[in-house]
Amino acid sequence: MSPAYDLINTRLHVDDTDFALDKGLFKDKFRSKRQELSGHAHQHDFVELGKRMGMNKVRINLLLTPFLSKQPLAETLISHSFLTDANKRAYLQMISTKRNFLIK
């Protein structure tokens, strides 16, 4: 649940699963109902992870909130990066897609 988790978007270069979670978040293979329906980790899965780690609900929400809303600074940084225009578009699309997986 580190805010620095996606500072480098390896998905531009490596074909990996959503959130690099090919083995899931939990040893017991827990998946929320939303994840079962969509096939993607959802915020409920990350909330459950936080609970199992002993975090209180306020802290979990504080950590998840930035990932559930648009981050204009991220868009600005990507637009000013040295990535090719195609990679910039891909990066922005990936951010939007992952955010949508979390909130829908």
TAPE-V716219 format. One record per residue. N is the residue number from 0. PHI is phi as a letter, one per 40 degrees, with the letter a starting at -180 (999 if undefined). OMEGA is omega in whole degrees, -180 to 180 (NA if undefined). BURIAL is # if it has 9 or more other C-alpha atoms within 8 Angstrom, else .. Layout:
BEGIN
{{N,PHI,OMEGA,BURIAL} {N,PHI,OMEGA,BURIAL}}
END
This chain:
BEGIN
{{0,999,-179,.} {1,c,177,.} {2,c,-179,.} {3,c,-174,.} {4,d,-176,.} {5,b,176,.} {6,c,177,.} {7,b,-177,.} {8,c,-179,.} {9,c,-179,.} {10,c,175,.} {11,c,-173,#} {12,b,-176,.} {13,b,177,.} {14,c,-176,.} {15,b,180,.} {16,c,178,.} {17,d,177,#} {18,f,-178,.} {19,f,-175,.} {20,b,-177,.} {21,c,178,.} {22,b,178,.} {23,g,-180,.} {24,c,-168,#} {25,b,178,.} {26,c,-178,.} {27,c,176,.} {28,g,178,.} {29,d,173,.} {30,a,179,#} {31,c,178,#} {32,c,178,.} {33,c,179,#} {34,c,177,#} {35,c,-179,#} {36,c,-173,.} {37,c,-176,.} {38,g,-179,.} {39,b,174,#} {40,d,-177,#} {41,b,-178,#} {42,d,177,#} {43,c,178,#} {44,c,180,#} {45,c,175,#} {46,c,178,#} {47,c,178,.} {48,d,179,#} {49,c,178,#} {50,c,-179,#} {51,c,177,.} {52,c,178,.} {53,g,180,.} {54,c,176,#} {55,c,-174,.} {56,d,-180,.} {57,c,-180,.} {58,c,178,.} {59,d,-180,#} {60,c,178,#} {61,d,-180,.} {62,c,-178,#} {63,c,-173,#} {64,d,-180,.} {65,c,-179,#} {66,c,-177,.} {67,c,-180,#} {68,b,178,.} {69,c,179,.} {70,b,-177,.} {71,d,179,.} {72,c,178,.} {73,c,179,.} {74,c,178,#} {75,c,-180,.} {76,c,178,.} {77,c,-179,#} {78,c,179,.} {79,c,-177,.} {80,c,178,.} {81,c,176,.} {82,c,174,.} {83,c,179,.} {84,d,179,.} {85,c,179,.} {86,c,176,#} {87,c,179,#} {88,c,180,.} {89,c,-180,#} {90,c,180,#} {91,c,178,#} {92,c,179,.} {93,c,178,.} {94,c,-179,.} {95,c,180,#} {96,c,179,.} {97,c,178,#} {98,c,180,#} {99,c,176,#} {100,d,-177,#} {101,c,-172,#} {102,c,-176,.} {103,b,NA,.}}
END
